[in-house]
């Protein structure tokens, strides 16, 4: 896995339009994508983030209505 295949918490926060603290809380509650600790940083594999986002869209009834028209 290369550095380009990983996202830091701050990068994920920008992508999701959340604060880094909100991302940390999501991770703490088990509601966010899977990540792992590397020293003081939490890193998220890009593939894991993409899969998590796809699952969120697939399970969102509003997203289903928008795509079925």
N, C-alpha and C positions, 0 to 999 in steps of 0.2 A: 504494500500500500504506500503510495507516494503522498507527499504533503498536499498536492493538488486534489487528492481524493478525500481530504479531511476538512472539516469546518470547525472553527472555534465558536464558542458560545456567542461572542459578539457578532460574528458573521451570520450565524443562524438567527439571531435577534433581528438583524437588518432584513433578512429574507422574509421573516414572518411578521415584520413590523411590530415587534414586541421589545421590551427592555431586556437586557441581559439578566436582570433579577427575575423577570417573569419566566424566562427560559429555564433558569435554575430551579424555580419553584415547580414548573411543569415536570422537570426531570425528577425532582424530589418526590412528587406525587405519582410518578409513573405514567404521566399523560403525554409526554413528548417522545421524540425519536430516541432510539438507543444510542448512547454515547459511552465513552470510557475516559478514565482519568489518565493523564500523562503529566506527571508532576502536579503542578497547581492548576493546569488547564483541563477542561473537559473538551474532548474532541468528538466530533460526530462524523462518521463516514457519509459522504455525499450520497452514496447508493441507499443507505439506511434512511436518510432524510427524504429522498425522493420516494421511496417505498411508503414511508409514513404519511407523506402528503397525499399520495395516490389513494391510500386506504381511507384517509380522512374525507377526500372528495367522494369516494365510492360509497361511504356510509352516511353522507349528508343528504337528507331528503330534498333540501332546496337545490342542491347541485344536480340531483337527479331530475328534478322538474325542469331545470334550465336546459339540460342537454337533451331531453326527450322531445322538445318541440321542433 
